[in-house]
Amino acid sequence: MEFRTVVDIAKPDFEIQPCEPVLFVGSCFADEIGRRFEDEGFPTVINPYGTMYNPVSILHTLERYEGTPSLVFLTLGTNHVYRLKETGEIVDNCEKRPQRLFQEEELTVEQCCEALQQCVALLQQRNAAVRIVFTVSPIRYRKYGYHESQLSKATLLLAVARLTSAPLNRAGEPLGTGIPVPPSPCPPVPLSPHYFPAYEIVMDELRDYRFYASDMLHPSQQAVDYLWERLVEHYFSAAAKQYLDEWRPLKQALAHRPFNPDSEEYRALMDKTLLKVAELRKKYPTFAK
């Protein structure tokens, strides 16, 4: 007898390798998953210009960021944006300026899709072999009202579906949409953004308030741990999983807080652990701990 439904996760056409650099841009859920990669020794950049919630602000970060990442996670939180009335510009941060200076708007599916297409095209221009994973944050926005929050998530899901279900041309543009994107100087290469169903896993698999933090809006640490397990299961290579197995006991030993840190036994344990960490660093040169 089954007491829960399990969300199917499509197998991507790539595998995450041990300690490869990763860029995370998006909502505070990107911060959560990004920190997990960071804790596991992956070279990780997380929201270099602050947390971004909507597709346009995510695009703004990528336009400013000068790196050439090979693996990028873009986590969408909302389709709500704030436009500065004086200039008409969509701002990423209101910087505590008076609310009367801004006009709140909701991006349409088409506008979200266009911004995300530009994200894909920009990343491809910098690295033709870039792999992009979209997620939609499971964090609900109480200030909109729960129904409005669901409509916002639905808009994002529809936009991502257009990008991940349609074949793309060399500019990162879904064929047949007619939505313009900047031209790409890159040679023709397959570029298929993937979708990791974090939103669906929390809403459909877990669907219980015990998997939420005390605010009843953010996923609990247990929920984040489960999402990490599903991500490792479907996206990590065998070599990356082996690396995690090697790093886990060393990480636990380094995090241990002894009753007597000055004891000979503890010092010997630390010396042994640090030696193993040095060996791990030789085996995985990009290890970031």
Contacts in CASP RR format, 6 or more apart in sequence:
PFRMAT RR
TARGET T0000
AUTHOR 0000-0000-0000
METHOD contacts of the structure
MODEL  1
MEFRTVVDIAKPDFEIQPCEPVLFVGSCFADEIGRRFEDEGFPTVINPYG
TMYNPVSILHTLERYEGTPSLVFLTLGTNHVYRLKETGEIVDNCEKRPQR
LFQEEELTVEQCCEALQQCVALLQQRNAAVRIVFTVSPIRYRKYGYHESQ
LSKATLLLAVARLTSAPLNRAGEPLGTGIPVPPSPCPPVPLSPHYFPAYE
IVMDELRDYRFYASDMLHPSQQAVDYLWERLVEHYFSAAAKQYLDEWRPL
KQALAHRPFNPDSEEYRALMDKTLLKVAELRKKYPTFAK
4 205 0 8 1.000
4 207 0 8 1.000
5 204 0 8 1.000
5 205 0 8 1.000
6 205 0 8 1.000
7 197 0 8 1.000
7 200 0 8 1.000
7 201 0 8 1.000
7 204 0 8 1.000
7 205 0 8 1.000
9 196 0 8 1.000
9 197 0 8 1.000
9 230 0 8 1.000
9 233 0 8 1.000
9 234 0 8 1.000
10 194 0 8 1.000
10 195 0 8 1.000
11 234 0 8 1.000
12 131 0 8 1.000
12 133 0 8 1.000
12 194 0 8 1.000
12 234 0 8 1.000
12 235 0 8 1.000
13 190 0 8 1.000
13 192 0 8 1.000
14 131 0 8 1.000
15 235 0 8 1.000
15 236 0 8 1.000
15 237 0 8 1.000
15 240 0 8 1.000
16 22 0 8 1.000
16 71 0 8 1.000
16 235 0 8 1.000
16 236 0 8 1.000
16 237 0 8 1.000
16 240 0 8 1.000
17 237 0 8 1.000
17 239 0 8 1.000
17 240 0 8 1.000
18 237 0 8 1.000
18 239 0 8 1.000
18 240 0 8 1.000
18 242 0 8 1.000
18 243 0 8 1.000
18 284 0 8 1.000
19 41 0 8 1.000
19 42 0 8 1.000
19 43 0 8 1.000
19 243 0 8 1.000
19 284 0 8 1.000
19 285 0 8 1.000
19 286 0 8 1.000
19 287 0 8 1.000
19 288 0 8 1.000
20 42 0 8 1.000
20 43 0 8 1.000
20 70 0 8 1.000
20 71 0 8 1.000
20 286 0 8 1.000
21 42 0 8 1.000
21 43 0 8 1.000
21 44 0 8 1.000
21 45 0 8 1.000
21 69 0 8 1.000
21 70 0 8 1.000
21 71 0 8 1.000
21 286 0 8 1.000
22 34 0 8 1.000
22 37 0 8 1.000
22 42 0 8 1.000
22 43 0 8 1.000
22 44 0 8 1.000
22 45 0 8 1.000
22 69 0 8 1.000
22 71 0 8 1.000
22 72 0 8 1.000
22 73 0 8 1.000
23 44 0 8 1.000
23 45 0 8 1.000
23 65 0 8 1.000
23 67 0 8 1.000
23 69 0 8 1.000
23 71 0 8 1.000
23 72 0 8 1.000
23 73 0 8 1.000
24 30 0 8 1.000
24 31 0 8 1.000
24 33 0 8 1.000
24 34 0 8 1.000
24 37 0 8 1.000
24 44 0 8 1.000
24 45 0 8 1.000
24 46 0 8 1.000
24 47 0 8 1.000
24 72 0 8 1.000
24 73 0 8 1.000
24 75 0 8 1.000
25 47 0 8 1.000
25 48 0 8 1.000
25 52 0 8 1.000
25 58 0 8 1.000
25 61 0 8 1.000
25 62 0 8 1.000
25 65 0 8 1.000
25 72 0 8 1.000
25 73 0 8 1.000
25 74 0 8 1.000
25 75 0 8 1.000
26 47 0 8 1.000
26 51 0 8 1.000
26 52 0 8 1.000
26 53 0 8 1.000
26 57 0 8 1.000
26 58 0 8 1.000
26 61 0 8 1.000
26 74 0 8 1.000
26 75 0 8 1.000
26 76 0 8 1.000
26 77 0 8 1.000
26 137 0 8 1.000
27 51 0 8 1.000
27 52 0 8 1.000
27 53 0 8 1.000
27 75 0 8 1.000
27 76 0 8 1.000
27 77 0 8 1.000
27 78 0 8 1.000
27 137 0 8 1.000
27 139 0 8 1.000
28 51 0 8 1.000
28 137 0 8 1.000
28 139 0 8 1.000
28 218 0 8 1.000
29 75 0 8 1.000
29 77 0 8 1.000
29 135 0 8 1.000
29 137 0 8 1.000
29 138 0 8 1.000
29 139 0 8 1.000
29 198 0 8 1.000
29 219 0 8 1.000
30 46 0 8 1.000
30 47 0 8 1.000
30 51 0 8 1.000
30 73 0 8 1.000
30 74 0 8 1.000
30 75 0 8 1.000
30 135 0 8 1.000
30 137 0 8 1.000
31 46 0 8 1.000
31 47 0 8 1.000
31 51 0 8 1.000
32 219 0 8 1.000
32 224 0 8 1.000
33 73 0 8 1.000
33 75 0 8 1.000
33 135 0 8 1.000
33 198 0 8 1.000
33 224 0 8 1.000
33 227 0 8 1.000
33 228 0 8 1.000
33 231 0 8 1.000
34 44 0 8 1.000
34 46 0 8 1.000
34 73 0 8 1.000
35 44 0 8 1.000
35 46 0 8 1.000
36 224 0 8 1.000
36 228 0 8 1.000
37 44 0 8 1.000
38 44 0 8 1.000
38 46 0 8 1.000
38 288 0 8 1.000
39 251 0 8 1.000
40 244 0 8 1.000
40 247 0 8 1.000
40 251 0 8 1.000
41 247 0 8 1.000
41 287 0 8 1.000
41 288 0 8 1.000
41 289 0 8 1.000
42 288 0 8 1.000
43 286 0 8 1.000
43 288 0 8 1.000
44 288 0 8 1.000
45 65 0 8 1.000
45 69 0 8 1.000
47 61 0 8 1.000
48 61 0 8 1.000
48 64 0 8 1.000
48 65 0 8 1.000
49 60 0 8 1.000
49 61 0 8 1.000
49 64 0 8 1.000
49 65 0 8 1.000
49 92 0 8 1.000
50 61 0 8 1.000
50 92 0 8 1.000
50 93 0 8 1.000
52 58 0 8 1.000
52 60 0 8 1.000
52 61 0 8 1.000
52 92 0 8 1.000
53 76 0 8 1.000
53 77 0 8 1.000
53 78 0 8 1.000
53 80 0 8 1.000
54 76 0 8 1.000
54 77 0 8 1.000
54 78 0 8 1.000
54 79 0 8 1.000
54 80 0 8 1.000
54 81 0 8 1.000
54 90 0 8 1.000
54 107 0 8 1.000
54 112 0 8 1.000
55 76 0 8 1.000
55 79 0 8 1.000
55 107 0 8 1.000
55 111 0 8 1.000
55 112 0 8 1.000
55 115 0 8 1.000
55 116 0 8 1.000
55 119 0 8 1.000
55 156 0 8 1.000
55 159 0 8 1.000
56 81 0 8 1.000
56 90 0 8 1.000
56 107 0 8 1.000
56 111 0 8 1.000
56 115 0 8 1.000
57 81 0 8 1.000
57 90 0 8 1.000
57 92 0 8 1.000
58 74 0 8 1.000
58 76 0 8 1.000
58 115 0 8 1.000
58 116 0 8 1.000
58 119 0 8 1.000
59 115 0 8 1.000
59 116 0 8 1.000
59 118 0 8 1.000
59 119 0 8 1.000
59 122 0 8 1.000
60 92 0 8 1.000
61 92 0 8 1.000
62 119 0 8 1.000
62 122 0 8 1.000
62 123 0 8 1.000
63 122 0 8 1.000
67 126 0 8 1.000
68 126 0 8 1.000
68 127 0 8 1.000
69 123 0 8 1.000
69 126 0 8 1.000
69 127 0 8 1.000
69 130 0 8 1.000
70 127 0 8 1.000
70 129 0 8 1.000
70 130 0 8 1.000
70 131 0 8 1.000
71 130 0 8 1.000
71 131 0 8 1.000
71 133 0 8 1.000
72 123 0 8 1.000
72 130 0 8 1.000
72 131 0 8 1.000
72 132 0 8 1.000
72 133 0 8 1.000
73 133 0 8 1.000
73 134 0 8 1.000
73 135 0 8 1.000
73 196 0 8 1.000
74 116 0 8 1.000
74 119 0 8 1.000
74 132 0 8 1.000
74 133 0 8 1.000
74 134 0 8 1.000
74 135 0 8 1.000
75 134 0 8 1.000
75 135 0 8 1.000
75 136 0 8 1.000
75 137 0 8 1.000
75 198 0 8 1.000
76 112 0 8 1.000
76 134 0 8 1.000
76 135 0 8 1.000
76 136 0 8 1.000
76 137 0 8 1.000
76 156 0 8 1.000
76 160 0 8 1.000
77 136 0 8 1.000
77 137 0 8 1.000
77 139 0 8 1.000
77 141 0 8 1.000
77 152 0 8 1.000
77 153 0 8 1.000
77 156 0 8 1.000
78 141 0 8 1.000
78 144 0 8 1.000
78 149 0 8 1.000
78 152 0 8 1.000
78 156 0 8 1.000
79 106 0 8 1.000
79 107 0 8 1.000
79 108 0 8 1.000
79 112 0 8 1.000
79 152 0 8 1.000
79 155 0 8 1.000
79 156 0 8 1.000
80 104 0 8 1.000
80 105 0 8 1.000
80 106 0 8 1.000
80 107 0 8 1.000
80 141 0 8 1.000
80 144 0 8 1.000
80 152 0 8 1.000
81 90 0 8 1.000
81 104 0 8 1.000
81 105 0 8 1.000
81 106 0 8 1.000
81 107 0 8 1.000
82 90 0 8 1.000
82 91 0 8 1.000
82 94 0 8 1.000
82 102 0 8 1.000
82 103 0 8 1.000
82 104 0 8 1.000
82 105 0 8 1.000
83 89 0 8 1.000
83 90 0 8 1.000
83 91 0 8 1.000
83 102 0 8 1.000
83 103 0 8 1.000
83 104 0 8 1.000
83 105 0 8 1.000
84 90 0 8 1.000
84 91 0 8 1.000
84 101 0 8 1.000
84 102 0 8 1.000
85 101 0 8 1.000
85 102 0 8 1.000
85 103 0 8 1.000
86 101 0 8 1.000
91 102 0 8 1.000
94 101 0 8 1.000
94 102 0 8 1.000
106 152 0 8 1.000
106 155 0 8 1.000
107 115 0 8 1.000
107 155 0 8 1.000
108 155 0 8 1.000
109 155 0 8 1.000
109 158 0 8 1.000
109 159 0 8 1.000
109 162 0 8 1.000
110 179 0 8 1.000
112 155 0 8 1.000
112 156 0 8 1.000
112 158 0 8 1.000
112 159 0 8 1.000
113 159 0 8 1.000
113 162 0 8 1.000
113 163 0 8 1.000
113 174 0 8 1.000
113 177 0 8 1.000
113 179 0 8 1.000
114 179 0 8 1.000
114 181 0 8 1.000
116 134 0 8 1.000
116 159 0 8 1.000
116 160 0 8 1.000
116 163 0 8 1.000
117 163 0 8 1.000
117 172 0 8 1.000
117 173 0 8 1.000
117 174 0 8 1.000
117 179 0 8 1.000
117 181 0 8 1.000
118 181 0 8 1.000
118 182 0 8 1.000
119 132 0 8 1.000
120 132 0 8 1.000
120 163 0 8 1.000
120 168 0 8 1.000
120 172 0 8 1.000
120 181 0 8 1.000
120 191 0 8 1.000
120 193 0 8 1.000
121 171 0 8 1.000
121 172 0 8 1.000
121 173 0 8 1.000
121 181 0 8 1.000
121 182 0 8 1.000
121 184 0 8 1.000
122 182 0 8 1.000
123 130 0 8 1.000
123 132 0 8 1.000
124 130 0 8 1.000
124 171 0 8 1.000
124 172 0 8 1.000
124 184 0 8 1.000
124 186 0 8 1.000
124 189 0 8 1.000
124 191 0 8 1.000
125 182 0 8 1.000
125 184 0 8 1.000
125 185 0 8 1.000
125 186 0 8 1.000
128 186 0 8 1.000
128 187 0 8 1.000
128 189 0 8 1.000
128 191 0 8 1.000
129 189 0 8 1.000
130 191 0 8 1.000
131 194 0 8 1.000
132 191 0 8 1.000
132 193 0 8 1.000
132 194 0 8 1.000
133 193 0 8 1.000
133 194 0 8 1.000
133 195 0 8 1.000
133 196 0 8 1.000
133 235 0 8 1.000
134 160 0 8 1.000
134 163 0 8 1.000
134 164 0 8 1.000
134 193 0 8 1.000
134 194 0 8 1.000
134 195 0 8 1.000
134 196 0 8 1.000
135 195 0 8 1.000
135 196 0 8 1.000
135 197 0 8 1.000
135 198 0 8 1.000
135 199 0 8 1.000
136 153 0 8 1.000
136 156 0 8 1.000
136 157 0 8 1.000
136 160 0 8 1.000
136 198 0 8 1.000
136 199 0 8 1.000
137 198 0 8 1.000
137 199 0 8 1.000
138 198 0 8 1.000
138 199 0 8 1.000
138 201 0 8 1.000
138 202 0 8 1.000
138 203 0 8 1.000
138 219 0 8 1.000
138 223 0 8 1.000
139 217 0 8 1.000
139 218 0 8 1.000
139 219 0 8 1.000
140 146 0 8 1.000
140 149 0 8 1.000
140 217 0 8 1.000
141 148 0 8 1.000
141 149 0 8 1.000
141 152 0 8 1.000
141 217 0 8 1.000
142 149 0 8 1.000
142 217 0 8 1.000
144 152 0 8 1.000
153 199 0 8 1.000
157 199 0 8 1.000
160 195 0 8 1.000
161 195 0 8 1.000
162 174 0 8 1.000
162 177 0 8 1.000
163 174 0 8 1.000
163 193 0 8 1.000
164 192 0 8 1.000
164 193 0 8 1.000
164 194 0 8 1.000
164 195 0 8 1.000
166 174 0 8 1.000
166 175 0 8 1.000
166 176 0 8 1.000
166 177 0 8 1.000
167 174 0 8 1.000
167 175 0 8 1.000
167 192 0 8 1.000
168 174 0 8 1.000
168 175 0 8 1.000
168 191 0 8 1.000
168 192 0 8 1.000
168 193 0 8 1.000
169 175 0 8 1.000
169 188 0 8 1.000
170 184 0 8 1.000
170 186 0 8 1.000
170 187 0 8 1.000
170 188 0 8 1.000
170 189 0 8 1.000
170 191 0 8 1.000
171 181 0 8 1.000
171 182 0 8 1.000
171 183 0 8 1.000
171 184 0 8 1.000
172 181 0 8 1.000
172 184 0 8 1.000
172 191 0 8 1.000
173 179 0 8 1.000
173 180 0 8 1.000
173 181 0 8 1.000
196 231 0 8 1.000
196 235 0 8 1.000
198 227 0 8 1.000
201 226 0 8 1.000
201 227 0 8 1.000
201 230 0 8 1.000
202 211 0 8 1.000
202 219 0 8 1.000
202 223 0 8 1.000
202 227 0 8 1.000
206 219 0 8 1.000
206 223 0 8 1.000
206 226 0 8 1.000
209 216 0 8 1.000
210 220 0 8 1.000
210 222 0 8 1.000
211 219 0 8 1.000
211 220 0 8 1.000
211 222 0 8 1.000
211 223 0 8 1.000
211 226 0 8 1.000
212 218 0 8 1.000
212 219 0 8 1.000
212 220 0 8 1.000
212 223 0 8 1.000
213 219 0 8 1.000
213 220 0 8 1.000
213 221 0 8 1.000
219 227 0 8 1.000
232 240 0 8 1.000
232 241 0 8 1.000
232 244 0 8 1.000
236 244 0 8 1.000
243 284 0 8 1.000
246 280 0 8 1.000
247 280 0 8 1.000
247 289 0 8 1.000
250 273 0 8 1.000
250 276 0 8 1.000
250 277 0 8 1.000
250 280 0 8 1.000
251 289 0 8 1.000
253 269 0 8 1.000
253 270 0 8 1.000
253 273 0 8 1.000
254 273 0 8 1.000
254 277 0 8 1.000
258 266 0 8 1.000
260 266 0 8 1.000
277 289 0 8 1.000
280 287 0 8 1.000
281 287 0 8 1.000
END
